[in-house]
Amino acid sequence: MTNLLASPRPLRQAAVAALALLLIASPAFAHHPFGMGDSGALTVWQGLLSGLGHPLLGPDHLLFLLALGFVGLQRPLRWVLPLLAIGLGGSLLSQFIPLPDAVAPWAEALVSLSLAVEGLIALSMAPAAWLLPLFGLHGFLLGSTIVGAEPSPLLSYFLGLLLAQGSLLLLVTAWSQGLVERLADQGRRLGAGIWIGIGMAFAWVALID
């Protein structure tokens, strides 16, 4: 607690905000923010809007994207295209391998635990290459929400995913170098600890919901 109080004001504010998010997390917010309903009845515009919204309004997906800013990637902008490609591959795979209902909570829990893995990467306790399969897992879960859709809304959904995730990845990776420098070692350790706690909490919520 002493180290937290002695940290710079922006770092304290970030820690408080993250902890508040952890405390208010509920089963409704640990999953996708809105249901797809009957995927077969989706229009092109509904598919696009859903693709834009799912990765940005779902806390586990959004926090995973944001955490890339402080894990300390080497040449971070070079990660954008591989991550997007792996994520899209996961979404495409979900169309051919539907996620059974009995497995869905465990898959959601794994997605939440990816936040904890990011914390371990920030602590140099896990290789950054693990981000690639983790992003594929996120893509698989995002794609599984639209299984059964017609080709046009399916393509517009994937386009929405690419636009939303690509924009945020470009933004996060662009300022990640400066963020890591401002946080320094103490800040990265604190942020990693918070992300690990949030990931564990979201995973627990996914399993007991």
VENKANOR-V509212 format. One record per pair of residues at least 4 apart in sequence whose C-alpha atoms are under 6 Angstrom apart, sorted by the first residue. I is the first residue (numbers start at 0). J is the second residue. Records with the same first field share a line. If there is no record, write none. Layout:
# VENKANOR-V509212
I=J / J
This chain:
# VENKANOR-V509212
21=197
26=204 / 208
29=201
31=57
32=57
38=145 / 147 / 148
39=147 / 148 / 149
41=45
42=152
43=151 / 152 / 155
45=49
46=152 / 155 / 156
47=155 / 156 / 159
49=53
50=156 / 159 / 160
51=159 / 160 / 163
52=56
53=57
54=60 / 61
55=61
58=62
59=111
62=66
63=114
68=171 / 172 / 175
69=179
70=121
75=172
76=172
78=82
82=131
85=135
86=134 / 135 / 138
89=135 / 138 / 139
90=138 / 139 / 142
93=97 / 139 / 142 / 143
94=146
104=205 / 206
108=202 / 205
111=198 / 201 / 202
112=198 / 199
114=194 / 198
115=194 / 195 / 198
118=191 / 194 / 195
119=124 / 125
120=124 / 125 / 126 / 127
130=134
138=142
148=153
152=156
160=164
161=165
162=166
164=168
167=171
168=172
169=173
171=175
182=186 / 187
187=191
204=208
